[in-house]
């Protein structure tokens, strides 16, 4: 029994899904690259899927801004993990909130201990900044 392209009008009444015509996709285009060429394109793509990058480059369009998750190198993932660990261990947001509240009510005495704590917080922020620069592929002297 041949399958017709028109859906059966009685099918939805009997719990069957209406048949939709299949969309025919064009065949894929293959491109052979040497290892060096592929490595160069992967480097230029900066985490973007290689097919998307090549298509944008060939057609002269702007590549989309979405990157896949696997685009980060192992070193980048380790640096970002260190940043997350440093943020979690520092209790920085909680401490800064407490300091701000005490400063607003005038109950924050500026003692050597308070100054040492603030300097420690500054060191933590600088360390996090340095790790973020590494994760972004920048050197500390590149930063403004």
C-alpha positions as CSV (number, residue, x, y, z in Angstrom):
1,X,0.0,0.0,0.0
2,X,1.7,3.3,-1.1
3,X,2.1,6.1,1.4
4,X,0.4,9.3,0.3
5,X,1.9,12.8,0.9
6,X,-1.5,14.0,2.1
7,X,-2.3,13.2,5.7
8,X,-5.3,11.0,6.6
9,X,-8.0,13.3,8.0
10,X,-9.3,10.5,10.2
11,X,-5.9,9.8,11.7
12,X,-6.0,12.3,14.6
13,X,-9.4,11.1,15.6
14,X,-8.0,7.6,16.2
15,X,-4.9,8.7,18.1
16,X,-2.5,8.5,15.2
17,X,-0.2,11.4,14.4
18,X,-0.8,13.1,11.1
19,X,2.0,12.2,8.6
20,X,4.1,15.1,7.7
21,X,6.1,15.2,4.4
22,X,9.8,14.8,5.1
23,X,12.1,17.7,4.3
24,X,15.0,16.6,2.1
25,X,18.3,17.9,3.2
26,X,21.1,18.6,0.8
27,X,24.1,16.2,0.9
28,X,27.0,17.2,3.2
29,X,30.1,18.8,1.7
30,X,33.4,17.1,2.6
31,X,36.7,18.9,2.8
32,X,40.1,17.2,3.4
33,X,42.6,19.1,5.4
34,X,46.1,18.3,6.5
35,X,46.8,18.1,10.2
36,X,48.5,21.5,10.1
37,X,45.6,23.1,8.2
38,X,43.1,21.6,10.6
39,X,45.1,22.8,13.7
40,X,45.3,26.3,12.2
41,X,41.6,26.5,11.6
42,X,40.8,25.1,15.1
43,X,43.1,27.8,16.6
44,X,41.4,30.5,14.5
45,X,37.9,29.2,15.5
46,X,38.6,29.8,19.2
47,X,36.2,27.1,20.4
48,X,33.6,27.5,17.8
49,X,32.5,24.4,15.9
50,X,34.9,24.0,13.0
51,X,32.1,23.5,10.4
52,X,30.4,26.7,11.6
53,X,33.7,28.7,11.4
54,X,34.6,27.4,8.0
55,X,31.1,28.2,6.7
56,X,31.2,31.7,8.0
57,X,34.7,32.3,6.6
58,X,33.9,30.9,3.1
59,X,30.6,32.8,2.8
60,X,31.9,36.0,4.3
61,X,29.4,36.1,7.1
62,X,29.9,37.0,10.7
63,X,30.2,33.8,12.8
64,X,27.6,33.4,15.6
65,X,28.7,34.4,19.1
66,X,27.7,31.0,20.6
67,X,30.5,28.7,21.4
68,X,30.3,25.1,22.4
69,X,31.2,24.1,25.9
70,X,34.0,21.8,24.8
71,X,35.9,24.8,23.2
72,X,37.9,25.4,26.3
73,X,41.3,23.9,26.7
74,X,42.2,21.8,29.8
75,X,44.3,24.6,31.1
76,X,41.4,27.1,30.7
77,X,39.1,24.7,32.5
78,X,41.6,24.2,35.4
79,X,42.1,28.0,35.7
80,X,38.3,28.6,35.8
81,X,37.9,25.8,38.4
82,X,40.6,27.5,40.5
83,X,38.7,30.8,40.2
84,X,35.5,29.2,41.3
85,X,37.3,27.5,44.2
86,X,38.9,30.7,45.3
87,X,35.6,32.5,45.2
88,X,33.9,29.8,47.2
89,X,36.7,29.7,49.8
90,X,37.1,33.4,50.2
91,X,33.6,34.2,51.5
92,X,34.3,37.5,49.9
93,X,30.8,38.5,49.1
94,X,29.6,37.8,52.6
95,X,32.5,39.6,54.2
96,X,32.1,42.7,52.0
97,X,28.4,42.8,52.7
98,X,29.1,42.8,56.5
99,X,31.7,45.5,56.1
100,X,29.3,47.7,54.1
101,X,26.5,47.2,56.6
102,X,28.8,48.2,59.5
103,X,30.2,51.2,57.6
104,X,26.7,52.4,56.9
105,X,25.7,52.4,60.6
106,X,29.1,53.9,61.7
107,X,30.0,50.8,63.7
108,X,33.2,49.9,61.8
109,X,36.3,50.8,63.8
110,X,39.4,51.1,61.7
111,X,41.8,49.0,63.7
112,X,45.0,47.3,62.5
113,X,43.1,44.0,62.4
114,X,40.4,45.6,60.2
115,X,43.1,47.0,57.9
116,X,44.8,43.6,57.7
117,X,41.5,41.9,56.8
118,X,40.9,44.5,54.1
119,X,44.4,44.0,52.7
120,X,43.8,40.2,52.7
121,X,40.6,40.8,50.7
122,X,42.5,42.9,48.2
123,X,45.1,40.1,47.8
124,X,42.3,37.6,47.2
125,X,40.7,39.9,44.6
126,X,44.0,40.3,42.8
127,X,44.6,36.6,42.8
128,X,41.1,36.0,41.3
129,X,41.8,38.7,38.7
130,X,45.1,37.0,37.8
131,X,43.4,33.6,37.4
132,X,40.7,35.1,35.3
133,X,43.3,36.7,33.0
134,X,44.9,33.3,32.6
135,X,41.5,31.7,31.9
136,X,40.9,34.3,29.2
137,X,44.3,33.8,27.6
138,X,45.6,37.2,28.6
139,X,48.8,38.1,30.4
140,X,48.7,40.3,33.5
141,X,50.6,43.1,31.8
142,X,47.9,43.1,29.0
143,X,45.3,44.2,31.4
144,X,44.3,47.9,31.7
